[in-house]
């Protein structure tokens, strides 16, 4: 390796936070303490869910993450890794980390499958090094197809994870044919993850089949995307004009229902009631009313809501639980509270 490359790596190590290079650090490297959300709370949400820093933020070859973007709340998911010494070096944002723990636990509980976390957060700097290395190896054109150019990887968001299983220790397409890979594809959405890249979506996602790569977008959206079976790009397009309280408080049924008609090319304006709801009570009621047409016969709205948001957070400020309606607004309060 030439001196220039070594110098570049040293420079990037100085510029970027050390944990961005977690996967590539030498054994004795001192890592900063992983950050925990305050009191285990969910990710701090400044802007909208679809914006940078939001759980729904879209990143692909056209829609790049800023070089300077790094989540402030990276943490170590308590999951198995293939190599023991990787355990403290794989990072995700807190909400995704907890969901990954649940996903892996369910695989073990339901099927006795042992899943491994392989690669989580990856900084812009490390993406640059990986990409440049690949270009040297196979040329730019082939590198573009297999390695994400800097800024185009979801791993920079701290919301993507590559997984393996104890029975299949490679990151390749064949993972999708293993029992564990199939289980991940059929169950990841229950925990808020989607399979981001499928062969039939290559033209839209810009990436080949990657059955090992899962992206966290939260339970409601992941269940909607799974039900629709569409590339995330298409889903984001279909929901991009939904009010923030809908994005954060709707059931999967409502999200999938709205997206489905739009994906089918139908002119599908948002119901008036969703646009005109201002207070929490109005929003809770609007969400309920808009969801009713999509409810299967054997399901109540409350059950559908609680399947997605089982533990409402306390809402800010004093609140009186008086009747059914107030109760409902508390449930949706979870959704509209940052
Ligand atoms: Zn990946």
Boltz pocket constraint, residues with backbone or C-beta under 6 A from the ligand:
constraints:
  - pocket:
      binder: B
      contacts: [[A, 119], [A, 155], [A, 160], [A, 161], [A, 162], [A, 212], [A, 213], [A, 214]]
      max_distance: 6.0
